[in-house]
Amino acid sequence: MILWKSVRNGGSHTWTDALFPLSADLMAMRPAAVYCADWDIFESLRLLDRGALPLFSGWTRLQRRT
């Protein structure tokens, strides 16, 4: 059903206005690691920062602790 709706309606818009200041703030802070628990944020930040931020999946980090 989801695939059918995507084919019929096209892809969805996942950007939010908050993403741009988040990316700028993170670039200014120069953190050693940024853990993202949301794939939409992870991929969007990766695109905006062109690979400069040390982004990691938050789910991977959580799975290592168990």
Biopython code that builds the backbone (N, CA, C, O; Angstrom):
import numpy as np
from Bio.PDB.StructureBuilder import StructureBuilder

atoms = [
    (1, "MET", "N", (0.822, -1.191, 0.000)),
    (1, "MET", "CA", (0.000, 0.000, 0.000)),
    (1, "MET", "C", (0.869, 1.258, 0.000)),
    (1, "MET", "O", (0.569, 2.211, -0.719)),
    (2, "ILE", "N", (1.944, 1.273, 0.798)),
    (2, "ILE", "CA", (2.816, 2.442, 0.862)),
    (2, "ILE", "C", (3.526, 2.652, -0.470)),
    (2, "ILE", "O", (3.619, 3.779, -0.957)),
    (3, "LEU", "N", (4.023, 1.576, -1.054)),
    (3, "LEU", "CA", (4.689, 1.682, -2.360)),
    (3, "LEU", "C", (3.722, 2.216, -3.405)),
    (3, "LEU", "O", (4.086, 3.079, -4.203)),
    (4, "TRP", "N", (2.511, 1.718, -3.407)),
    (4, "TRP", "CA", (1.514, 2.163, -4.372)),
    (4, "TRP", "C", (1.253, 3.657, -4.221)),
    (4, "TRP", "O", (1.176, 4.371, -5.221)),
    (5, "LYS", "N", (1.116, 4.142, -2.984)),
    (5, "LYS", "CA", (0.872, 5.572, -2.754)),
    (5, "LYS", "C", (2.078, 6.403, -3.197)),
    (5, "LYS", "O", (1.906, 7.499, -3.731)),
    (6, "SER", "N", (3.280, 5.901, -2.986)),
    (6, "SER", "CA", (4.480, 6.626, -3.417)),
    (6, "SER", "C", (4.540, 6.730, -4.933)),
    (6, "SER", "O", (4.896, 7.775, -5.477)),
    (7, "VAL", "N", (4.193, 5.649, -5.608)),
    (7, "VAL", "CA", (4.182, 5.664, -7.066)),
    (7, "VAL", "C", (3.102, 6.626, -7.563)),
    (7, "VAL", "O", (3.332, 7.398, -8.495)),
    (8, "ARG", "N", (1.940, 6.575, -6.945)),
    (8, "ARG", "CA", (0.829, 7.427, -7.368)),
    (8, "ARG", "C", (1.076, 8.894, -7.049)),
    (8, "ARG", "O", (0.843, 9.756, -7.897)),
    (9, "ASN", "N", (1.549, 9.196, -5.829)),
    (9, "ASN", "CA", (1.646, 10.578, -5.354)),
    (9, "ASN", "C", (3.047, 11.172, -5.463)),
    (9, "ASN", "O", (3.211, 12.386, -5.342)),
    (10, "GLY", "N", (4.041, 10.350, -5.685)),
    (10, "GLY", "CA", (5.415, 10.843, -5.692)),
    (10, "GLY", "C", (5.993, 10.791, -4.287)),
    (10, "GLY", "O", (5.298, 10.459, -3.326)),
    (11, "GLY", "N", (7.272, 11.123, -4.180)),
    (11, "GLY", "CA", (7.959, 11.101, -2.884)),
    (11, "GLY", "C", (7.462, 12.205, -1.964)),
    (11, "GLY", "O", (6.871, 13.187, -2.411)),
    (12, "SER", "N", (7.708, 12.030, -0.689)),
    (12, "SER", "CA", (7.264, 13.033, 0.280)),
    (12, "SER", "C", (8.389, 14.011, 0.584)),
    (12, "SER", "O", (9.563, 13.714, 0.361)),
    (13, "HIS", "N", (8.030, 15.141, 1.079)),
    (13, "HIS", "CA", (8.967, 16.195, 1.449)),
    (13, "HIS", "C", (9.357, 16.007, 2.914)),
    (13, "HIS", "O", (8.496, 16.062, 3.792)),
    (14, "THR", "N", (10.649, 15.786, 3.189)),
    (14, "THR", "CA", (11.064, 15.502, 4.558)),
    (14, "THR", "C", (11.874, 16.640, 5.183)),
    (14, "THR", "O", (12.338, 16.510, 6.315)),
    (15, "TRP", "N", (12.047, 17.733, 4.478)),
    (15, "TRP", "CA", (12.828, 18.849, 5.015)),
    (15, "TRP", "C", (11.990, 19.668, 5.983)),
    (15, "TRP", "O", (10.775, 19.784, 5.830)),
    (16, "THR", "N", (12.645, 20.221, 6.960)),
    (16, "THR", "CA", (12.015, 21.151, 7.882)),
    (16, "THR", "C", (12.915, 22.373, 7.981)),
    (16, "THR", "O", (14.125, 22.266, 7.779)),
    (17, "ASP", "N", (12.346, 23.524, 8.287)),
    (17, "ASP", "CA", (13.140, 24.746, 8.416)),
    (17, "ASP", "C", (14.170, 24.651, 9.535)),
    (17, "ASP", "O", (15.175, 25.362, 9.513)),
    (18, "ALA", "N", (13.933, 23.788, 10.503)),
    (18, "ALA", "CA", (14.855, 23.647, 11.634)),
    (18, "ALA", "C", (16.158, 22.950, 11.234)),
    (18, "ALA", "O", (17.151, 23.050, 11.955)),
    (19, "LEU", "N", (16.171, 22.262, 10.121)),
    (19, "LEU", "CA", (17.347, 21.511, 9.712)),
    (19, "LEU", "C", (18.527, 22.411, 9.359)),
    (19, "LEU", "O", (19.670, 22.067, 9.658)),
    (20, "PHE", "N", (18.275, 23.534, 8.739)),
    (20, "PHE", "CA", (19.356, 24.430, 8.327)),
    (20, "PHE", "C", (20.090, 25.033, 9.519)),
    (20, "PHE", "O", (21.321, 24.995, 9.543)),
    (21, "PRO", "N", (19.381, 25.597, 10.526)),
    (21, "PRO", "CA", (20.107, 26.099, 11.693)),
    (21, "PRO", "C", (20.777, 24.976, 12.492)),
    (21, "PRO", "O", (21.839, 25.187, 13.078)),
    (22, "LEU", "N", (20.169, 23.789, 12.519)),
    (22, "LEU", "CA", (20.791, 22.656, 13.210)),
    (22, "LEU", "C", (22.117, 22.316, 12.552)),
    (22, "LEU", "O", (23.118, 22.122, 13.242)),
    (23, "SER", "N", (22.137, 22.241, 11.243)),
    (23, "SER", "CA", (23.368, 21.937, 10.519)),
    (23, "SER", "C", (24.426, 23.010, 10.767)),
    (23, "SER", "O", (25.587, 22.689, 11.021)),
    (24, "ALA", "N", (24.034, 24.267, 10.695)),
    (24, "ALA", "CA", (24.976, 25.376, 10.917)),
    (24, "ALA", "C", (25.533, 25.354, 12.337)),
    (24, "ALA", "O", (26.732, 25.552, 12.538)),
    (25, "ASP", "N", (24.662, 25.114, 13.329)),
    (25, "ASP", "CA", (25.111, 25.065, 14.726)),
    (25, "ASP", "C", (26.072, 23.908, 14.963)),
    (25, "ASP", "O", (27.086, 24.069, 15.641)),
    (26, "LEU", "N", (25.758, 22.750, 14.410)),
    (26, "LEU", "CA", (26.640, 21.599, 14.577)),
    (26, "LEU", "C", (27.996, 21.834, 13.918)),
    (26, "LEU", "O", (29.032, 21.458, 14.466)),
    (27, "MET", "N", (27.985, 22.455, 12.745)),
    (27, "MET", "CA", (29.249, 22.755, 12.077)),
    (27, "MET", "C", (30.082, 23.729, 12.909)),
    (27, "MET", "O", (31.304, 23.597, 12.972)),
    (28, "ALA", "N", (29.434, 24.701, 13.544)),
    (28, "ALA", "CA", (30.144, 25.676, 14.375)),
    (28, "ALA", "C", (30.679, 25.037, 15.656)),
    (28, "ALA", "O", (31.747, 25.413, 16.138)),
    (29, "MET", "N", (29.941, 24.072, 16.208)),
    (29, "MET", "CA", (30.346, 23.419, 17.454)),
    (29, "MET", "C", (31.490, 22.429, 17.245)),
    (29, "MET", "O", (32.250, 22.156, 18.174)),
    (30, "ARG", "N", (31.618, 21.899, 16.047)),
    (30, "ARG", "CA", (32.646, 20.913, 15.703)),
    (30, "ARG", "C", (32.710, 19.752, 16.708)),
    (30, "ARG", "O", (33.758, 19.504, 17.303)),
    (31, "PRO", "N", (31.598, 19.049, 16.892)),
    (31, "PRO", "CA", (31.565, 17.946, 17.863)),
    (31, "PRO", "C", (32.397, 16.756, 17.384)),
    (31, "PRO", "O", (32.642, 16.586, 16.189)),
    (32, "ALA", "N", (32.820, 15.943, 18.341)),
    (32, "ALA", "CA", (33.579, 14.735, 18.013)),
    (32, "ALA", "C", (32.685, 13.674, 17.389)),
    (32, "ALA", "O", (33.147, 12.860, 16.590)),
    (33, "ALA", "N", (31.407, 13.681, 17.751)),
    (33, "ALA", "CA", (30.450, 12.711, 17.206)),
    (33, "ALA", "C", (29.038, 13.271, 17.338)),
    (33, "ALA", "O", (28.715, 13.959, 18.306)),
    (34, "VAL", "N", (28.214, 12.965, 16.358)),
    (34, "VAL", "CA", (26.795, 13.315, 16.380)),
    (34, "VAL", "C", (26.024, 12.033, 16.129)),
    (34, "VAL", "O", (26.152, 11.424, 15.068)),
    (35, "TYR", "N", (25.219, 11.620, 17.108)),
    (35, "TYR", "CA", (24.419, 10.407, 16.978)),
    (35, "TYR", "C", (22.985, 10.784, 16.637)),
    (35, "TYR", "O", (22.338, 11.518, 17.384)),
    (36, "CYS", "N", (22.498, 10.292, 15.535)),
    (36, "CYS", "CA", (21.142, 10.587, 15.058)),
    (36, "CYS", "C", (20.274, 9.345, 15.206)),
    (36, "CYS", "O", (20.622, 8.274, 14.710)),
    (37, "ALA", "N", (19.155, 9.492, 15.883)),
    (37, "ALA", "CA", (18.219, 8.380, 16.050)),
    (37, "ALA", "C", (17.144, 8.393, 14.967)),
    (37, "ALA", "O", (16.283, 7.514, 14.943)),
    (38, "ASP", "N", (17.186, 9.372, 14.078)),
    (38, "ASP", "CA", (16.190, 9.522, 13.027)),
    (38, "ASP", "C", (16.901, 9.531, 11.682)),
    (38, "ASP", "O", (17.753, 10.388, 11.444)),
    (39, "TRP", "N", (16.572, 8.599, 10.801)),
    (39, "TRP", "CA", (17.247, 8.506, 9.509)),
    (39, "TRP", "C", (17.030, 9.730, 8.644)),
    (39, "TRP", "O", (17.921, 10.119, 7.888)),
    (40, "ASP", "N", (15.853, 10.348, 8.742)),
    (40, "ASP", "CA", (15.608, 11.549, 7.934)),
    (40, "ASP", "C", (16.580, 12.663, 8.306)),
    (40, "ASP", "O", (17.088, 13.363, 7.431)),
    (41, "ILE", "N", (16.838, 12.828, 9.598)),
    (41, "ILE", "CA", (17.792, 13.847, 10.040)),
    (41, "ILE", "C", (19.202, 13.443, 9.633)),
    (41, "ILE", "O", (19.970, 14.277, 9.153)),
    (42, "PHE", "N", (19.547, 12.186, 9.816)),
    (42, "PHE", "CA", (20.881, 11.690, 9.489)),
    (42, "PHE", "C", (21.221, 11.974, 8.025)),
    (42, "PHE", "O", (22.250, 12.581, 7.731)),
    (43, "GLU", "N", (20.365, 11.541, 7.119)),
    (43, "GLU", "CA", (20.633, 11.699, 5.695)),
    (43, "GLU", "C", (20.598, 13.155, 5.265)),
    (43, "GLU", "O", (21.390, 13.564, 4.417)),
    (44, "SER", "N", (19.691, 13.948, 5.834)),
    (44, "SER", "CA", (19.601, 15.363, 5.482)),
    (44, "SER", "C", (20.833, 16.126, 5.953)),
    (44, "SER", "O", (21.359, 16.964, 5.220)),
    (45, "LEU", "N", (21.297, 15.846, 7.166)),
    (45, "LEU", "CA", (22.520, 16.487, 7.659)),
    (45, "LEU", "C", (23.724, 16.077, 6.826)),
    (45, "LEU", "O", (24.581, 16.907, 6.523)),
    (46, "ARG", "N", (23.796, 14.817, 6.457)),
    (46, "ARG", "CA", (24.901, 14.340, 5.629)),
    (46, "ARG", "C", (24.934, 15.108, 4.301)),
    (46, "ARG", "O", (26.005, 15.467, 3.812)),
    (47, "LEU", "N", (23.770, 15.352, 3.732)),
    (47, "LEU", "CA", (23.696, 16.092, 2.478)),
    (47, "LEU", "C", (24.115, 17.546, 2.671)),
    (47, "LEU", "O", (24.902, 18.075, 1.887)),
    (48, "LEU", "N", (23.592, 18.193, 3.711)),
    (48, "LEU", "CA", (23.886, 19.608, 3.931)),
    (48, "LEU", "C", (25.339, 19.871, 4.295)),
    (48, "LEU", "O", (25.922, 20.857, 3.842)),
    (49, "ASP", "N", (25.932, 19.001, 5.110)),
    (49, "ASP", "CA", (27.308, 19.252, 5.561)),
    (49, "ASP", "C", (28.353, 18.660, 4.618)),
    (49, "ASP", "O", (29.555, 18.820, 4.828)),
    (50, "ARG", "N", (27.879, 17.972, 3.573)),
    (50, "ARG", "CA", (28.757, 17.365, 2.559)),
    (50, "ARG", "C", (29.797, 16.438, 3.185)),
    (50, "ARG", "O", (30.939, 16.365, 2.730)),
    (51, "GLY", "N", (29.384, 15.736, 4.230)),
    (51, "GLY", "CA", (30.261, 14.750, 4.852)),
    (51, "GLY", "C", (31.210, 15.294, 5.896)),
    (51, "GLY", "O", (32.060, 14.551, 6.388)),
    (52, "ALA", "N", (31.100, 16.567, 6.255)),
    (52, "ALA", "CA", (32.038, 17.172, 7.210)),
    (52, "ALA", "C", (31.736, 16.801, 8.663)),
    (52, "ALA", "O", (32.651, 16.749, 9.485)),
    (53, "LEU", "N", (30.484, 16.547, 8.988)),
    (53, "LEU", "CA", (30.132, 16.209, 10.375)),
    (53, "LEU", "C", (30.372, 14.722, 10.632)),
    (53, "LEU", "O", (30.134, 13.888, 9.759)),
    (54, "PRO", "N", (30.846, 14.400, 11.834)),
    (54, "PRO", "CA", (31.033, 12.990, 12.197)),
    (54, "PRO", "C", (29.702, 12.371, 12.628)),
    (54, "PRO", "O", (29.450, 12.201, 13.821)),
    (55, "LEU", "N", (28.862, 12.038, 11.665)),
    (55, "LEU", "CA", (27.520, 11.518, 11.944)),
    (55, "LEU", "C", (27.545, 10.005, 12.102)),
    (55, "LEU", "O", (28.225, 9.286, 11.370)),
    (56, "PHE", "N", (26.776, 9.550, 13.085)),
    (56, "PHE", "CA", (26.639, 8.122, 13.337)),
    (56, "PHE", "C", (25.180, 7.825, 13.618)),
    (56, "PHE", "O", (24.450, 8.679, 14.123)),
    (57, "SER", "N", (24.760, 6.623, 13.294)),
    (57, "SER", "CA", (23.402, 6.192, 13.605)),
    (57, "SER", "C", (23.269, 5.985, 15.101)),
    (57, "SER", "O", (24.046, 5.241, 15.700)),
    (58, "GLY", "N", (22.294, 6.635, 15.706)),
    (58, "GLY", "CA", (22.045, 6.469, 17.133)),
    (58, "GLY", "C", (21.605, 5.066, 17.479)),
    (58, "GLY", "O", (21.860, 4.589, 18.584)),
    (59, "TRP", "N", (20.942, 4.396, 16.543)),
    (59, "TRP", "CA", (20.482, 3.031, 16.799)),
    (59, "TRP", "C", (21.660, 2.079, 16.915)),
    (59, "TRP", "O", (21.626, 1.143, 17.714)),
    (60, "THR", "N", (22.687, 2.307, 16.137)),
    (60, "THR", "CA", (23.881, 1.469, 16.221)),
    (60, "THR", "C", (24.519, 1.607, 17.590)),
    (60, "THR", "O", (24.931, 0.617, 18.194)),
    (61, "ARG", "N", (24.599, 2.820, 18.072)),
    (61, "ARG", "CA", (25.182, 3.085, 19.395)),
    (61, "ARG", "C", (24.373, 2.391, 20.488)),
    (61, "ARG", "O", (24.949, 1.806, 21.406)),
    (62, "LEU", "N", (23.047, 2.449, 20.399)),
    (62, "LEU", "CA", (22.193, 1.809, 21.399)),
    (62, "LEU", "C", (22.322, 0.294, 21.348)),
    (62, "LEU", "O", (22.312, -0.364, 22.389)),
    (63, "GLN", "N", (22.441, -0.261, 20.163)),
    (63, "GLN", "CA", (22.540, -1.718, 20.028)),
    (63, "GLN", "C", (23.844, -2.246, 20.612)),
    (63, "GLN", "O", (23.876, -3.375, 21.103)),
    (64, "ARG", "N", (24.902, -1.476, 20.576)),
    (64, "ARG", "CA", (26.189, -1.911, 21.111)),
    (64, "ARG", "C", (26.163, -2.076, 22.626)),
    (64, "ARG", "O", (26.920, -2.873, 23.180)),
    (65, "ARG", "N", (25.294, -1.323, 23.295)),
    (65, "ARG", "CA", (25.231, -1.376, 24.754)),
    (65, "ARG", "C", (24.516, -2.610, 25.276)),
    (65, "ARG", "O", (24.659, -2.959, 26.448)),
    (66, "THR", "N", (23.754, -3.270, 24.428)),
    (66, "THR", "CA", (23.001, -4.448, 24.897)),
    (66, "THR", "C", (23.758, -5.721, 24.670)),
    (66, "THR", "O", (23.268, -6.799, 25.006)),
]
sb = StructureBuilder()
sb.init_structure("model")
sb.init_model(0)
sb.init_chain("A")
sb.init_seg("    ")
for serial, (resi, resn, name, xyz) in enumerate(atoms, 1):
    if name == "N":
        sb.init_residue(resn, " ", resi, " ")
    sb.init_atom(name, np.array(xyz, "f"), 0.0, 1.0, " ", f" {name:<3s}", serial, name[0])
structure = sb.get_structure()
